[in-house]
């Protein structure tokens, strides 16, 4: 019985990708936020000065990922009996962990950092710099490529609200047999550790 439950809990880690809500489609980090250029034109690891106060904006991809986790939890909550719910997976994929770690990273390095909705609000509130946080996910496939890849990108905008540098943190996790969790927290920690080092080396 225990073995069956372990197998079932591992299966539920990957079911979202095959029969549940589809994973969100990733878009350009600047979608609906910045029209002057695409994110691809921003130089990587360019030295930058983040002049306080600093505004924080979260991209459409971040919002889409949070929404996808919510939709998946609601879907499987209706399909799977409560007694068989994989609470380990739910805790691992909880987007509050991701957002909390990002805010912790940015507040530690930029104490004046304040979330704003868009660049217009940043200007209205007198922000001298803006950091746009983007999350790009390649989700594991249960019957194909079982490796998830997480990219967290930080785009730095100067006082003229022009993008001047991009820092990236990347991590990956391969689902095992059975998979007891999806590795989201592990990937988040690894990617943020890389960003912490790059901020120290690049941002003044």
C-alpha positions, 0 to 999 in steps of 0.5 A: 500500500505504501509503495502504491501511494509513493508511486501515485504521489510521484505520478501526480508531480508530472500529471499536470503536463499530460492531462491537466491544464497546459503549462503557460506560454512564455513571452518576451519579458517586455510584453505589455510593459516596454515597447521601445525594444525587445529583451533580446537587445539588452546586454548581458552582465553589463556594469550598471548603477542602480540609483535609489529609489529602485522600483520592482516590476514583475513580468507577464511570465511571472504572473502566468506561472503563478496563475498556472500553479493555481489552476493546476492545484484547483484542477487536481483538487477536484480530481484527486481525493484529499487523502491522496493529495501530494502536499510535498509537491504543493509546498514545493511548487508554491509560487509564494516561495519564489516571490519571497526569495526574489524579494529577499534577494532584491531587498538585501541588495537594494534596500529601497526596492519597492514593487510597482505595476509598470513604468508609468507608476515608477516614474510617478513615484519618483523611481530612479532605477527599475528592475524588471523580474522575469521567469522563464520555465521549460517544464518537464515532460512526464513521457519525454524530456523529464528535465525542468529548466528555470531562468530568472532574469533581472533587467536593469533600467536607468533613470531614463527608463531604458534597459542597460543590463540583464543578469541571469540565474539558471538552474535545472532539475530532472524528475526521478522515478518516482518523483516526490517533488518537482524541484522548484524550490531547489531550482529557485535557490540555485538560480538566486544564488547565481544572481546574488553573485552577479549582482555583487560583481556587476551592480554599483 
